[in-house]
Amino acid sequence: METLKGLIVSAVSTTLIKCSILEIKDKIVQSAEELFMQYGIRSVTMDDVAKQSSMSKKTIYQYFENKDTLVMEVAVSHIKKEKNEFLEVESEALDAVHELILVSQRLRKHVFRMNPALLFDLQKYHGAAWDRYLSFKHDVIRGNMKQNLERGKVEGFFREEIDTEVLSIFRVEQVQMAFNLKIFPYDKFDFPTVQIQLLDHFINGLLTDAGRKKYEEYTQLETQLHTNL
């Protein structure tokens, strides 16, 4: 009986320790992501992450061997959250036009708090994490966009002659193009405005007359909601 009791206590203790470890690790990742989104990656040090997470740098290094491994963990965590957001959008969307509206809302939420240098830093200094992001972009974002375009054609809201493969690639690359500081240097362009302009141009190029009417209904409703808030 004592042996069984000891095993139970040991199992509970192990579970609590694992939970505690995960909570600490998650807090470090969350703190690092907040800093990366605000300042980019290169300018953020492990000391900054320690301060942001209210932990010692020694504790940070107990969980992450170096900054590169931390960046990878942040990338994996962020990708997981974005995948969940795509699933939420799919379940909430009433039609393909509504889905694009919901995607644009989430894009604005991320864009308004993202430093444009983030992707540049990721590509130049953290190759493995950048490759993980590219896989996500190609497999998930592009796939979801193609699915949306095909849905819109079936519903009669998007023009029948559009090539869903070409335009799904174009849209993904269009979003990333706005992050290119050589094309849109942030001392000359307002980054969120650039993204919103590109999205609006893209959507209007897709719509049939019925789709345009539906799009106007959703945008008017969104404007009213923002006004009431």
N, C-alpha and C positions, 0 to 999 in steps of 0.2 A: 504493500500500500504506500509506504514511504517512497519507494522507488518510483511508483506511478506519479505520486504527488510532486516528486522532484523533477520528473520529466515534464510535467505540465507547467510548473513554475519556470523551468528552463526555456520551454517553448514560448511562453508568454513574454519572458524577458528578452528572448531573441527577437520576437516580433516587435516589441517596443523599441529595441535598439535600431532595428531596420527602419521603422517608421521615423525615428528621430534622425537617422542618417539621411533618409530621403527628404525630410522636411528641411534640413540644413542645406542639402545639395540644391533643392528647389529654390530656396531663398537666395542662394548665391547666383544661380542661373537667372532668376527673375531680376535681381539687382543689376547683374551684368547687362542683361537685355535692355533695361531702362537706360543705362548709361550709353550703350551702343546706339540705341535709337536716337538719343539726344545729341551725342557728340561724334558719332562714327566710332570705328573700332580702334584705329591706330592711336588716337590721342588718349584713350582710356588705359590706365595702368592697373595692375593687380592691386596696388595700394588704393586706387579709387574704388575698385570693386569691394575691397575689404571695408572701406569706410561706408560705402553705400549700404552694405549688408549688415553693418554693425558687428563685424567679426574681425579677428586678427588676420594678418596676411598668412601667418603660419597655418591657421585653420583652412584658409582658401586652398593652400598648397597640399593639405591633407586630402582634399577631394579632387583637385585638378593639378596635374603634373606641371602644366605651364599654361600660358594664355591661349595657345592654339587649341588645346584640348577643351578649354572653357568655351571658346568661340564655337567649336563643333557642337558642344552640348547645347548652347544657346540656339544654334541653327536648327538642330533636331527638335528642340522644344517649340520653337516658333513655327516650324513646318507642321508639326502635329496640331498646333492650334489653328493654323490656316486650313488644314484638311477638315477639321471639325466645323469650321465656319462654312466651308463649301457644302458640307452635309446639311447644316442648318438652313442655308440659302435654298438648297434643293427642296427641302421639306416645307419651307414657308412660301415659296414662289407660286403665285397663282397661274402664271404663264411665263413665256420666255422673256417678254419685255419687263415684267415685274422682277424676274430673276436678275436681269442686267441692272435694274434700279437698286436692288438689294446689294449686288456686288459693288456698285459704285459707292453706296453708303459705307460699306466696310473699307473700300479703298481709300476714301476720304479720311476715315478714322485713322488708318495706319499712316497715310501720307502726311497728314498734318503734324504728326509727332515724330516723323522719321528724318534724320539728317541725310541729305542726298549723298554724302560721302560714304555712307555705310556699305553699299554694294561695291563701290570702288575699292574700299579697304579690304572687303571680303575677297574680292577677286585677286588683288595684288599680293596680299600678305597671308591668306589662309586658304590655300588651294584645295584641301580636302573638304572643307566646309563649303567652299564655292561649288565644287563638283556635286555635293549633296543638294545644294540649292538648284543647280541646273537640272538635275534629275527630277526634282519636284516640279520645276517650271515646265519641263517637257512632258512629263508623264501625267501630272495632275492638273495643273492650271490649263495647259493647252487642251487636254482631254475634256475638261469641264466646259471650256469655251466652245469646242466643237459640238459637244452634246447640246449646249444651249442654242447654237446657231441652227442645228438640225431641228430642234424642237420648234423654234420660231418659224421655220419654213413650213412645217407641218401645220402649225396653228394659223398660218396665213399672215403673220405679222412681219416676217422678214422676206425679202425678195427671193423668189424661186431660183433666180439665176446665180446667186452668190455661191462661191466655192468655199464650203465650210472648212476644208483643210487649210487652204491658203489664208483665209481670214482669221482662223484660230491662231495660226503662227504669227500673222501680222499683229494681232492684238496683244499677244504676250510680249513680242519684241517692242511694240509701241510703248507699253508700260515701262519696260526697262530703258528704252531710249530716253525717257524723261529724266532718268537718273544720271545720264551721261553729262558730266559737268563741262565737257568740251562743246557739247551741242547747246545745252541750257545752263550756262554758268549761273550759280545762285546769287551772284552779285548783280545780275541783270534781270533774272526771271524769278517770279514767285513760284516755287515748286508745286504746291497744291493746285494753283491756278493752271499750270501747264498740264497736269494730269487730268483735271476736270475738262479742260478744253479738248484734249485729245480724245477723251472718252465720249464727249458729246458729239464730236465730229464722227467718230466711229459708229455710234449708235444711229445717227441720222442717215448714214450711208447704207444701213441695213433695211430700213423700214419701208413697208408698203403703206398705202394710205390708211389702211386699218391699223397697222402698227404705229403709225405716227399719231393717230387719234388716241390710241391706248397709251402711248408714251406721254403725250400731253396731259392726259388724265392723271397719270401717276405723278408726274412732275408738279402739277398744280396742287395735288393732294399733299405732296411732300413740302411744298412751299407753305401751304396753310398750316401744316403741323409745326414747322419751324417758327412761323409767325405767332402762333398761339403759345409756343414755349417762351 
